[in-house]
């Protein structure tokens, strides 16, 4: 067993921290709900994300933690099915790679989801596969966030029950390879950006990006937008 990287007095910390959030009687009784714990230090975004998730009867937010120390303390008290981890933690916070590794060792049956707002965060989440099951861009719509959680829920379990190439991941056919620009656009779309947002990022017109998107989808053998979120980007 690897020694924990978190050295803090649990009894003292527990006495000084606010009580766990959202532990209502209804939630405790409803065992069909997937329990989610969130680590994010941005209050406004956290409030909105929590509201979106709790509005769906399939999920409930057990606790919202500002940092990894609070996260570890909460997980010592409650059991979560999914942990959503903000990759844009402030300076001085524990290295996210160490956090992911510790969570994987201590809670192997809990699915880990990365939350980010930049290409660097997305690439880091890809590097941490299969520990990280999915990546959510902070610009995702509420519908796409819930869709992503349902996808994670479908493959929730130990690493052995979630293969590196799950059934839900679209495999590439032997078609024409993507151009560098097409690959870049698909990666942005996969992260949750809209065509208009991608156009602004790459300084191209919406029409041009739409054309490149259609070309890339044709090369990948996919026809629906939702299939973009099922792509394994490491295969591009």
N, C-alpha and C positions, 0 to 999 in steps of 0.2 A: 504493500500500500504506500503510495506516494505521500510524503508529509505535506500537510495543507500549507498553502502559501499565505493563508489568512491568519494572522496572529493577533487576536483581540479578545478582551474579556467579555464573553457572551452575556454573563449575568449582569454586568454593569451596563453593557450596550443595550440589552433588552429592556432594562429599567428606564433608560433615558430616551428610548425611541418611541414614537407614536405607535398605537396599536395597529395591527394588520387591517387592511381595508377590505371592504366588500365580503366579509365572512357572515353573510346573512343566513338565517335558518333555512330559507328556501334553497340557497345554493348548496348548503351542506347536505341537504336531503336529496338533491337531484344529482345522483351519481353518474348520469349519462352526459352531463356537461364536461367538456374538456377544460381543465383548470389551467389558467395562464398566469404567469408572473412576468412583470416587465421591469427592465432596468433602463432608466432614461432620466437625465437630470434637466430636461426642458419642460417646465410645468405646463405651459399652454398646450404643447404638442401631446404631452402625456395625458392631459385631461381629455383631449379630443379622441385619442386612440382608445383610451379606456371606455369612453362613452360608446364608440363604434362597436367595440367587441362585446360589451355588456348588453347592447341592444339585440344581439343575436342569441337566441335560446340555446345554440349549440356550444357556446363558450361563456366563461365567466372569468373575470380578472380577480385573482386571489389577493394580489398585493402589487404595489408600485414602489420600486426601490430607486434611490438616487445614485447608488454606487454599488460596487461589487461586495463590499462588506455587509451592507444591508441585504443584498440579494442572498448571500450565504446564510445570514442569520434567519431570514424568512424561510429558506428551504430546509433549515434544521427544524422548523416548526410545522410547516405545511408541505404537502406533496403536490407538485405541479406536473402537468402533462407536457406543457410547452413553455419555454422561456424565450422571451423576446429581448435581445441585447442590443442596446444602442452602441454602435461602433465609434461614435464621435464623443467619447468621454473626455472630460477636462484633463488638463495637464496635472500630473501627480497621482492620477488614478492608476490602479493596477493594469498591467499590460493585458489587452483584450485576449491575446493568444493564450496567456496563462489562465485567464478566467475561463475560457472555453475548454481548455484541457482539464482544469480542475472540475468543472461541471460534468464533463464527460466521464471522468473517473468516479466521481461521487454519485452521479445520478445518470447512469447509462441508458435508462429507459425514457428519459426526458428529451424531447426534441428541442434543438436549439435553432433559433431563427435570428439572423442578423438584421439590424435596422441601420440604415445609413443614408447619406445625402450626397455622396460623391463617388466618382469612378474608383477612387482609391479604396473606399470602403467595400465596394462591390468586388474588386479584385482580391482584397484580403479575405472576404467571405468565401470566395472560390478556392483560395489557397488552403482554407481550413476545412474543406470537405474531406471526409464525410461527417466530420463532427458537426458542422453547420449544415442544416438540412435545406434552408432556403434563405434568400435575401430579399428584404422589403425596402424599396426606396421610400423615403419620407414623403415624396410627392405622389405616391399611389392614392387612388381614389378609395373611398370606403368599401366599395364593391370589390375592388381588386385585393384589398387587404383581407377581407373575409374569404374570398376565393382562395387566396394563398394559404390562409390558415386551414381551410378545409382540405387542401392538398396535403399540407403537413400532417393533418389529423389522419388522413387516409393511410399514411405510411408511418404512423407513430409507433415507436417500440425501440428495441435494442438495435445496435448497428447491424447485427446479423439478420434482422427481419426487414431492414431497409438497405437493399443492395446499392452499390455505387451508381448503378444504372437502373433505377426503378422502372416499373412498367409504364408509369406516367410520363417518362421522359422521352421526347421525340428523338429518334436516332436519324442521323443523316444518311441519305441515299447517295449513291455514286453519281452525283450531278456535278455541274460546274461549280468550282470553288467560289466563295464570296470574295468580292474585292475588299480592299482595306476599308473603304468608305461604307460599304454595305454591312460589313462586320461591325463597324463602329456604331452604326445606326441600330442594328439588331440588339446590340448590348445595351444601348440607352433605352430602347423600348422594353427590353427584358427587365430593366431596373424600374420600370413603371412610368417613364416619361411619355407624354403624348407626342404625336407627330409635330405639333406646333412648338412644343418645348424643345424637341430635338432640333428642329429647324433653327431656333434661336441659338442653341448651343454650338451648332456646326456652321452657323452663319450662311445658311442656304434657305431658299424659299420652301414654303410648305409643299408646293407642287413637286419640287425636286426631291425632297425627302420622301414624299409619298410614292413617287416612282421608284426610288431606290429600295424602299420598303417592299413594294410589290415584287420587284425583281429578286430581292433576297429571299422572300417567302417562296417564290417559285423554285428557286435553286434548292431550297431546303425541303421542298416537297410538302409544304403546309399551306392551308387555305384560310384558316381562321385566326383572328388576333389572339385568342386565348391560348393557341398552340405556341405562341412566342414565349409565354411564361413557363412552358413545359420543356423548353429547349435546354440541353446541357451545353452551356457556353464553352466548356473546356474541349468540346469536340469540333468547334468551328475552326 
